[in-house]
Amino acid sequence: MSEDTESVVHQEDVERQLSLNRILLIMAAIGLVGSIAGFAFVSPGFGVGIVLGTVLGFINLYWMKRGVAGIIGSAVKGNVPRMLAARYFLRYLLLGLIVWAAWPTGVFPIGGILLGMTTFAFALVIEGFIRIFSSIFSNKEI
Protein backbone atom coordinates (compact mmCIF):
# COMPACT_ATOMS: atom_id res chain seq x y z
CA MET A 1 0.00 0.00 0.00
CA SER A 2 1.11 3.53 -0.62
CA GLU A 3 1.43 6.09 2.12
CA ASP A 4 -1.62 7.98 0.84
CA THR A 5 -3.80 4.87 1.02
CA GLU A 6 -2.56 4.04 4.53
CA SER A 7 -3.22 7.63 5.60
CA VAL A 8 -6.79 7.48 4.28
CA VAL A 9 -7.40 4.11 6.00
CA HIS A 10 -5.99 5.49 9.26
CA GLN A 11 -8.14 8.64 8.95
CA GLU A 12 -11.26 6.49 8.41
CA ASP A 13 -10.44 4.45 11.53
CA VAL A 14 -10.02 7.65 13.56
CA GLU A 15 -13.32 9.04 12.25
CA ARG A 16 -15.10 5.75 12.97
CA GLN A 17 -13.82 5.72 16.56
CA LEU A 18 -14.75 9.38 17.07
CA SER A 19 -18.22 8.65 15.73
CA LEU A 20 -18.64 5.67 18.08
CA ASN A 21 -17.46 7.73 21.04
CA ARG A 22 -19.90 10.49 20.11
CA ILE A 23 -22.75 7.96 19.81
CA LEU A 24 -21.95 6.63 23.30
CA LEU A 25 -21.84 10.16 24.70
CA ILE A 26 -25.14 11.05 23.01
CA MET A 27 -26.74 7.85 24.36
CA ALA A 28 -25.63 8.73 27.88
CA ALA A 29 -26.87 12.32 27.54
CA ILE A 30 -30.26 11.22 26.18
CA GLY A 31 -30.58 8.64 28.97
CA LEU A 32 -29.68 11.23 31.61
CA VAL A 33 -32.03 13.92 30.28
CA GLY A 34 -34.78 11.36 29.70
CA SER A 35 -34.50 9.92 33.18
CA ILE A 36 -34.57 13.36 34.78
CA ALA A 37 -37.62 14.29 32.69
CA GLY A 38 -39.27 10.96 33.44
CA PHE A 39 -38.62 11.37 37.14
CA ALA A 40 -39.92 14.95 37.15
CA PHE A 41 -42.92 14.64 34.85
CA VAL A 42 -44.10 11.03 35.15
CA SER A 43 -42.85 9.18 38.23
CA PRO A 44 -39.64 8.18 39.98
CA GLY A 45 -40.10 4.61 38.74
CA PHE A 46 -40.41 5.83 35.15
CA GLY A 47 -37.14 7.76 35.48
CA VAL A 48 -35.37 4.72 36.91
CA GLY A 49 -36.93 2.61 34.12
CA ILE A 50 -35.32 4.91 31.56
CA VAL A 51 -31.97 4.47 33.31
CA LEU A 52 -32.43 0.67 33.28
CA GLY A 53 -33.40 0.78 29.61
CA THR A 54 -30.39 2.95 28.77
CA VAL A 55 -28.09 0.48 30.52
CA LEU A 56 -29.72 -2.35 28.54
CA GLY A 57 -29.18 -0.26 25.40
CA PHE A 58 -25.44 0.01 26.16
CA ILE A 59 -25.26 -3.74 26.86
CA ASN A 60 -27.11 -4.41 23.60
CA LEU A 61 -24.73 -2.16 21.64
CA TYR A 62 -21.57 -3.80 22.98
CA TRP A 63 -22.99 -7.30 22.61
CA MET A 64 -24.03 -6.50 19.03
CA LYS A 65 -20.60 -5.03 18.26
CA ARG A 66 -18.80 -8.12 19.57
CA GLY A 67 -21.21 -10.47 17.81
CA VAL A 68 -20.89 -8.78 14.44
CA ALA A 69 -17.09 -8.63 14.75
CA GLY A 70 -17.02 -12.35 15.57
CA ILE A 71 -19.28 -13.24 12.66
CA ILE A 72 -17.25 -11.18 10.20
CA GLY A 73 -13.94 -12.46 11.58
CA SER A 74 -15.12 -16.04 11.28
CA ALA A 75 -16.41 -15.50 7.75
CA VAL A 76 -13.12 -13.87 6.69
CA LYS A 77 -11.28 -16.98 7.89
CA GLY A 78 -13.57 -19.07 5.70
CA ASN A 79 -15.63 -20.59 8.50
CA VAL A 80 -19.40 -20.70 8.56
CA PRO A 81 -20.36 -18.61 11.64
CA ARG A 82 -23.48 -20.57 12.63
CA MET A 83 -22.95 -20.57 16.38
CA LEU A 84 -21.85 -16.94 16.38
CA ALA A 85 -24.96 -15.97 14.43
CA ALA A 86 -27.12 -17.83 16.93
CA ARG A 87 -25.44 -15.96 19.79
CA TYR A 88 -26.05 -12.70 17.91
CA PHE A 89 -29.79 -13.34 17.94
CA LEU A 90 -29.70 -14.73 21.48
CA ARG A 91 -29.19 -11.18 22.72
CA TYR A 92 -32.68 -10.26 21.51
CA LEU A 93 -34.12 -13.16 23.46
CA LEU A 94 -32.19 -12.29 26.62
CA LEU A 95 -33.06 -8.58 26.46
CA GLY A 96 -36.69 -9.48 25.80
CA LEU A 97 -36.70 -11.79 28.83
CA ILE A 98 -35.28 -9.01 31.03
CA VAL A 99 -38.00 -6.61 29.87
CA TRP A 100 -40.66 -9.30 30.23
CA ALA A 101 -39.47 -10.09 33.77
CA ALA A 102 -39.63 -6.41 34.75
CA TRP A 103 -43.15 -6.00 33.40
CA PRO A 104 -45.24 -7.96 35.95
CA THR A 105 -43.41 -6.50 38.94
CA GLY A 106 -44.63 -3.03 38.04
CA VAL A 107 -41.63 -1.52 39.82
CA PHE A 108 -40.34 -0.04 36.58
CA PRO A 109 -42.92 0.95 33.98
CA ILE A 110 -42.35 -0.94 30.75
CA GLY A 111 -42.63 2.31 28.78
CA GLY A 112 -39.66 3.78 30.63
CA ILE A 113 -37.52 0.72 30.01
CA LEU A 114 -38.39 0.61 26.32
CA LEU A 115 -37.84 4.35 25.97
CA GLY A 116 -34.43 3.98 27.58
CA MET A 117 -33.56 1.14 25.21
CA THR A 118 -34.24 3.43 22.24
CA THR A 119 -31.43 5.81 23.21
CA PHE A 120 -29.22 3.99 20.70
CA ALA A 121 -31.65 4.71 17.86
CA PHE A 122 -31.98 8.36 18.88
CA ALA A 123 -28.18 8.64 19.15
CA LEU A 124 -27.77 7.20 15.65
CA VAL A 125 -30.21 9.73 14.22
CA ILE A 126 -28.45 12.61 15.96
CA GLU A 127 -25.05 11.30 14.84
CA GLY A 128 -26.38 11.08 11.29
CA PHE A 129 -27.45 14.72 11.39
CA ILE A 130 -24.08 15.71 12.85
CA ARG A 131 -22.24 13.88 10.07
CA ILE A 132 -24.49 15.29 7.34
CA PHE A 133 -24.23 18.89 8.50
CA SER A 134 -20.53 18.69 9.29
CA SER A 135 -19.83 17.35 5.79
CA ILE A 136 -21.96 20.09 4.21
CA PHE A 137 -20.27 22.89 6.15
CA SER A 138 -16.75 21.50 5.75
CA ASN A 139 -17.08 21.17 1.96
CA LYS A 140 -15.22 24.14 0.45
CA GLU A 141 -17.08 23.97 -2.89
CA ILE A 142 -20.48 24.80 -1.40
N, C-alpha and C positions, 0 to 999 in steps of 0.2 A: 504494500500500500504506500501511496505517496504521503508526504507530510500534510498536504491539504486535506486529503481524505480522512486521515487520522484526526486532524483538527476538527473537522466537521462532525465526525462520529463522537469525539470527546465532548464537543459543544452540545450535541443532542442528548448525551447522557446527563450532562449538567442541567440542561433545561428540563429533562424528564424528572430528575430528582427534585429540582426546585418546584416543579408543578405538583409532585406528590406531597412535598412538605407543605405547600400552600393549601392543598386539599385537606390535609390533616388539621391544619390550623383553622381553616374555615369550618370544618366539621365540629371542632371543639368550640369555636365561637358560636355557631348556630345552636349547639347543644346547651351551652351556658345561657345564652339569651333566651332560648326556648324554655329552659327549665325555670328560669327566673320569672318569665311571663306566665308560665303554667302555674307556678306556685302562687303568684300574685293574683291572677285573674280567674283561675279555675279552682285548684285545691293543692294543698301540699303534696298529696299523693300523686297528682297529675305531674307536678314538677319533678318529683323523684322518678316517676315513670319515664319521663323524657330523658333523665340522666341514665337510667337503666337501658333504655332503648339506644341512646348514643353509645354507651359502652358496648352493647351488642353490635352496633354498626361498626365500631372500630375492630371488634373481634372478627366480624364477617369480612371486613376489608382485608385484614392480614391473612386470614385463613384462605380467602379467595386468591390473594397474591401468591401465597405459597403453593396452593393447589395448581394454579395456572402455570407457574414456573416449573413445577414438577412434571406436569403433563407435557409441556413444550420440551423440557430437557430430556425426558424419556423418548419423545417422538424424534428428537434430533439424533439420538443415539440409535435409532432404528427399532426401538421397542414399541410394542402396542401398549399404551398406558391405560389398560382397563381398570386396574385397581385404583390408580390415581384418579381417574375420572369418577369412579364410584365415590371416593372420598370427597371429591369436589362437590358432588351433589348431596352428600351426607350432611354437609354444613347446613343446607336448607332444612333438612329434617330436624337436626339438633336445635337450630334457632327457632323453628316452629314449635318444637316441644317445650322450649323454655317459655315462649310466649303463651302457649296453651296452658302450661302449668301455672303461670301467673294470673291467668284470667279468672278461674273460679275463686281464688282467694279474695279478689276484690281489693287487695291492699294497694296495688298499682293499677290504675285504669288502663285498659288495653289500648285506648286511643293514645295515651301518653307514650307508652312503650313503642307503638308503631310509628308515631310521629318522630320519636327519637331515632328510630332505626332508619328513617328517611334522610337523616342529616347527610349521608353519603351522596344521595341523589341531588339534594340541594347544593352541596359543595361542588359536585361536578358541573352543575348548571352555572354556578357563579364562576368557577374556574374557566369554563368555556367562554363566558362573556369577557373575563379578564384577558384571556388569550386572543380573542377576536379583536377587542378594542386596542390592546397593546400592539398587535400586528398592524392594525390600521394606522395608528398614530406614529409608529416607528418607521413606516414605509415612507421614504423620502420622495417618491414619485407622486404621491397623492397630495 
